[in-house]
Each structure stands twice: as structure tokens, then as C-alpha cells.
Amino acid sequence: MYVLLLVLYLLIVLVMVVVVLLQEPRSGGGLGIALGGGVENMIGVKTAPTFFTNLTVGLGAAFGLLALVLSLLSGAGTSGKTAVERAVGKGAITDILREIQMQTPTQPTTQPESPTTPALPTEGK
């Protein structure tokens, strides 16, 4: 089900990109407003929503809803554990530590020589 929803999500994204690119710009719009267009261009004139406008709103709502559903489904299988916690549960970490311990050469256990403390000089008076 997750894969089916993901494919549907990608299709919605592609259709939404095409629909947005097919829309007509509003009253010169675009960079003309940002680069010195008048206030009347910035406010714009109210027009009746077209088919493409309604389709963009519908695709945007579907995009947001599917994004939420996919994010909830992607976290459902982890049961709140991190990758390290799952690896420890499988015993992978302890196996790796055992291998490292077996590969390290053992040091001979000899008693270190105790340093001799120098005698304090005595003053002869």
C-alpha cells in the first residue's frame, strides 16, 4: 500500500508541475512586479477561478494530504526505536565487539616496577 501511495504522490507532483506551467500569468505578473511594477499590478484584479486554478488547488490539497499519510506510514514499522537500538536487539553490536576483542593481542600481565623514591638529603649542621 505504501508503494502505491508513493506512486500516486509522484504522479500528483508531476501533474501539478504541468498544470502550474500551463496557467496564464496574471496581469504581467512575475518579475515585473518585483522589478518596479506599479501597485495596481501587485494587488491584481479579482477574476473568476479558471479550471486550472481549481485543479491546482485540488492537486495541492491532495499533495499535502498524501504527504501527511506517507509520513505516518513510513514511521509505522520502526516502533519508535533508533537504528542503534534495533541493531543491539539483533545482537549485531555485541558480535562486532566480540570480534574486535578476539583480534586485539593480549598484553602480558607483568607487574610494573615501582619507582624508588629518592631519599631526602639530610643537612649536616
C-alpha positions as MATLAB code, in Angstrom:
seq = 'MYVLLLVLYLLIVLVMVVVVLLQEPRSGGGLGIALGGGVENMIGVKTAPTFFTNLTVGLGAAFGLLALVLSLLSGAGTSGKTAVERAVGKGAITDILREIQMQTPTQPTTQPESPTTPALPTEGK';
ca = [
       0.000    0.000    0.000;
       2.869    2.348    0.793;
       4.382    1.904   -2.671;
       1.013    2.502   -4.346;
       0.521    5.737   -2.393;
       4.071    6.819   -3.197;
       3.488    6.295   -6.928;
       0.224    8.245   -6.686;
       2.092   11.009   -4.836;
       4.700   11.266   -7.590;
       2.006   11.381  -10.262;
       0.258   14.220   -8.418;
       3.547   16.105   -8.240;
       4.184   15.738  -11.974;
       0.620   16.745  -12.924;
       0.764   19.720  -10.575;
       4.000   20.948  -12.172;
       2.450   20.730  -15.634;
      -0.774   22.465  -14.533;
       1.110   25.335  -12.904;
       3.234   25.820  -16.004;
       0.148   25.856  -18.247;
      -1.566   28.631  -16.306;
      -1.629   32.126  -17.756;
       0.250   34.772  -15.784;
      -1.889   37.407  -14.061;
      -1.619   40.919  -15.494;
       2.010   40.821  -16.482;
       2.907   39.220  -13.105;
       6.171   37.526  -12.498;
       9.324   39.578  -12.092;
       7.650   42.712  -13.453;
       6.075   43.262  -10.057;
       9.335   42.791   -8.177;
      11.360   44.982  -10.549;
       9.314   48.157  -10.464;
       5.735   47.234  -11.339;
       3.015   49.545  -10.091;
       0.797   48.974   -7.077;
      -2.127   48.080   -9.330;
      -0.107   45.173  -10.715;
       0.832   43.985   -7.248;
      -2.729   43.975   -5.927;
      -4.154   42.492   -9.075;
      -7.711   42.289  -10.299;
     -10.082   39.658   -8.944;
     -11.007   37.201  -11.665;
     -13.215   34.154  -11.666;
     -11.314   30.970  -10.914;
     -10.483   29.032  -14.042;
     -10.314   25.279  -14.494;
      -6.553   25.328  -13.996;
      -6.856   27.353  -10.795;
      -9.344   24.895   -9.329;
      -7.225   21.974  -10.479;
      -4.138   23.495   -8.816;
      -5.998   23.909   -5.528;
      -7.260   20.310   -5.660;
      -3.841   18.909   -6.533;
      -2.251   20.992   -3.765;
      -4.704   19.616   -1.213;
      -4.085   16.046   -2.415;
      -0.325   16.686   -2.290;
      -0.489   17.842    1.340;
      -2.796   15.044    2.447;
      -0.708   12.326    0.803;
       2.474   13.809    2.261;
       0.959   13.516    5.734;
      -0.276    9.952    5.154;
       3.072    8.834    3.711;
       4.996   10.325    6.628;
       2.759    8.496    9.089;
       3.090    5.207    7.190;
       6.869    5.477    6.871;
       7.277    5.663   10.656;
       4.807    2.876   11.446;
       7.275   -0.015   11.156;
      10.021    1.366   13.387;
       8.104    1.154   16.672;
       9.919    4.225   17.965;
      13.371    2.617   18.070;
      16.501    4.119   16.619;
      18.752    2.210   14.243;
      21.256    1.575   17.040;
      18.547    0.164   19.332;
      17.366   -2.179   16.568;
      20.953   -3.328   15.904;
      21.536   -4.013   19.594;
      18.313   -6.028   19.696;
      19.608   -8.193   16.858;
      22.920   -8.734   18.626;
      24.984   -7.155   15.854;
      26.816   -4.774   18.168;
      27.808   -7.486   20.640;
      29.071   -9.682   17.778;
      31.232   -6.847   16.475;
      32.630   -6.152   19.949;
      33.440   -9.852   20.417;
      35.319   -9.917   17.088;
      37.318   -6.827   17.997;
      38.160   -8.293   21.379;
      39.389  -11.523   19.788;
      41.560   -9.676   17.256;
      43.436   -7.485   19.736;
      46.625   -9.088   21.028;
      46.703   -9.641   24.737;
      49.345   -7.806   26.702;
      51.427   -9.809   29.140;
      50.383   -9.032   32.645;
      53.635   -8.075   34.331;
      53.877   -6.013   37.425;
      55.307   -2.619   36.667;
      58.397   -1.763   38.601;
      57.642    0.533   41.445;
      59.603    3.708   41.218;
      62.040    4.218   44.017;
      61.615    7.355   45.946;
      64.822    9.276   46.395;
      65.922    9.774   49.930;
      65.679   13.222   51.289;
      69.032   14.830   51.750;
      69.971   15.361   55.324;
      71.594   18.536   56.256;
      74.658   18.198   58.363;
      74.898   21.060   60.817;
];
